[in-house]
Amino acid sequence: MESSKPLAVTVDKVIREVETLLTDLEILRDELSMAIAESRVSKNEDKVRALEALVGEIRRSHEALRRVYTQLNLVRMKYL
């Protein structure tokens, strides 16, 4: 079991960093939603499309990171 200790430390560090990143992505998504609403009011359709595309990428990234986070926690609990 001693050989898995450095791995467990690294996994714990990554889990914490992914938690922070997930939270930051949620905040960014919310702020972008406000910017989209403001851009709609000002009728800046190019900006709306660009921001909506970014929000879509953030949602996909968030989902992928959430799956990685879940897998890391499962491996940590079960094997490390």
C-alpha positions as YAML, in Angstrom:
chain: A
units: angstrom
residues:
- id: 1
  name: MET
  ca: [0.00, 0.00, 0.00]
- id: 2
  name: GLU
  ca: [2.95, 2.34, 0.59]
- id: 3
  name: SER
  ca: [3.54, 2.69, -3.15]
- id: 4
  name: SER
  ca: [0.04, 4.12, -3.67]
- id: 5
  name: LYS
  ca: [0.54, 6.95, -1.16]
- id: 6
  name: PRO
  ca: [2.10, 9.40, -3.66]
- id: 7
  name: LEU
  ca: [-0.67, 8.53, -6.11]
- id: 8
  name: ALA
  ca: [-3.32, 9.18, -3.45]
- id: 9
  name: VAL
  ca: [-1.78, 12.54, -2.65]
- id: 10
  name: THR
  ca: [-1.78, 13.51, -6.33]
- id: 11
  name: VAL
  ca: [-5.36, 12.31, -6.81]
- id: 12
  name: ASP
  ca: [-6.47, 14.31, -3.75]
- id: 13
  name: LYS
  ca: [-4.77, 17.42, -5.14]
- id: 14
  name: VAL
  ca: [-6.41, 16.99, -8.55]
- id: 15
  name: ILE
  ca: [-9.81, 16.41, -6.93]
- id: 16
  name: ARG
  ca: [-9.51, 19.72, -5.06]
- id: 17
  name: GLU
  ca: [-8.40, 21.54, -8.19]
- id: 18
  name: VAL
  ca: [-11.23, 20.07, -10.26]
- id: 19
  name: GLU
  ca: [-13.73, 21.12, -7.56]
- id: 20
  name: THR
  ca: [-12.43, 24.67, -7.80]
- id: 21
  name: LEU
  ca: [-12.50, 24.61, -11.59]
- id: 22
  name: LEU
  ca: [-16.08, 23.32, -11.63]
- id: 23
  name: THR
  ca: [-17.15, 26.15, -9.34]
- id: 24
  name: ASP
  ca: [-15.29, 28.72, -11.44]
- id: 25
  name: LEU
  ca: [-16.89, 27.40, -14.63]
- id: 26
  name: GLU
  ca: [-20.35, 27.72, -13.04]
- id: 27
  name: ILE
  ca: [-19.63, 31.31, -12.06]
- id: 28
  name: LEU
  ca: [-18.30, 32.11, -15.53]
- id: 29
  name: ARG
  ca: [-21.34, 30.50, -17.17]
- id: 30
  name: ASP
  ca: [-23.66, 32.64, -15.00]
- id: 31
  name: GLU
  ca: [-21.72, 35.83, -15.78]
- id: 32
  name: LEU
  ca: [-21.76, 35.02, -19.49]
- id: 33
  name: SER
  ca: [-25.52, 34.51, -19.32]
- id: 34
  name: MET
  ca: [-25.85, 38.05, -17.96]
- id: 35
  name: ALA
  ca: [-23.58, 39.36, -20.73]
- id: 36
  name: ILE
  ca: [-25.73, 37.55, -23.30]
- id: 37
  name: ALA
  ca: [-28.86, 39.17, -21.91]
- id: 38
  name: GLU
  ca: [-27.23, 42.60, -22.03]
- id: 39
  name: SER
  ca: [-26.05, 41.99, -25.60]
- id: 40
  name: ARG
  ca: [-29.56, 41.00, -26.64]
- id: 41
  name: VAL
  ca: [-30.91, 44.23, -25.22]
- id: 42
  name: SER
  ca: [-28.30, 46.21, -27.17]
- id: 43
  name: LYS
  ca: [-29.05, 44.05, -30.23]
- id: 44
  name: ASN
  ca: [-25.43, 42.95, -30.66]
- id: 45
  name: GLU
  ca: [-26.20, 39.62, -32.35]
- id: 46
  name: ASP
  ca: [-22.59, 38.81, -33.23]
- id: 47
  name: LYS
  ca: [-21.62, 39.08, -29.57]
- id: 48
  name: VAL
  ca: [-24.67, 37.03, -28.54]
- id: 49
  name: ARG
  ca: [-23.71, 34.21, -30.92]
- id: 50
  name: ALA
  ca: [-20.08, 34.23, -29.78]
- id: 51
  name: LEU
  ca: [-21.01, 34.20, -26.09]
- id: 52
  name: GLU
  ca: [-23.64, 31.50, -26.60]
- id: 53
  name: ALA
  ca: [-21.05, 29.34, -28.36]
- id: 54
  name: LEU
  ca: [-18.69, 29.86, -25.44]
- id: 55
  name: VAL
  ca: [-21.42, 28.96, -22.93]
- id: 56
  name: GLY
  ca: [-22.05, 25.75, -24.88]
- id: 57
  name: GLU
  ca: [-18.38, 24.82, -24.70]
- id: 58
  name: ILE
  ca: [-18.31, 25.63, -20.99]
- id: 59
  name: ARG
  ca: [-21.32, 23.36, -20.40]
- id: 60
  name: ARG
  ca: [-19.67, 20.50, -22.26]
- id: 61
  name: SER
  ca: [-16.40, 21.06, -20.41]
- id: 62
  name: HIS
  ca: [-18.23, 21.19, -17.09]
- id: 63
  name: GLU
  ca: [-19.94, 17.88, -17.79]
- id: 64
  name: ALA
  ca: [-16.67, 16.22, -18.81]
- id: 65
  name: LEU
  ca: [-14.90, 17.54, -15.71]
- id: 66
  name: ARG
  ca: [-17.77, 16.40, -13.52]
- id: 67
  name: ARG
  ca: [-17.40, 12.87, -14.92]
- id: 68
  name: VAL
  ca: [-13.63, 12.96, -14.28]
- id: 69
  name: TYR
  ca: [-14.29, 14.25, -10.75]
- id: 70
  name: THR
  ca: [-16.72, 11.40, -10.08]
- id: 71
  name: GLN
  ca: [-14.30, 8.80, -11.41]
- id: 72
  name: LEU
  ca: [-11.41, 10.19, -9.38]
- id: 73
  name: ASN
  ca: [-13.49, 10.04, -6.21]
- id: 74
  name: LEU
  ca: [-14.61, 6.49, -6.92]
- id: 75
  name: VAL
  ca: [-11.05, 5.30, -7.56]
- id: 76
  name: ARG
  ca: [-9.83, 7.17, -4.47]
- id: 77
  name: MET
  ca: [-12.45, 5.54, -2.25]
- id: 78
  name: LYS
  ca: [-12.09, 2.07, -3.68]
- id: 79
  name: TYR
  ca: [-8.40, 1.66, -4.42]
- id: 80
  name: LEU
  ca: [-6.29, 4.36, -2.75]
...
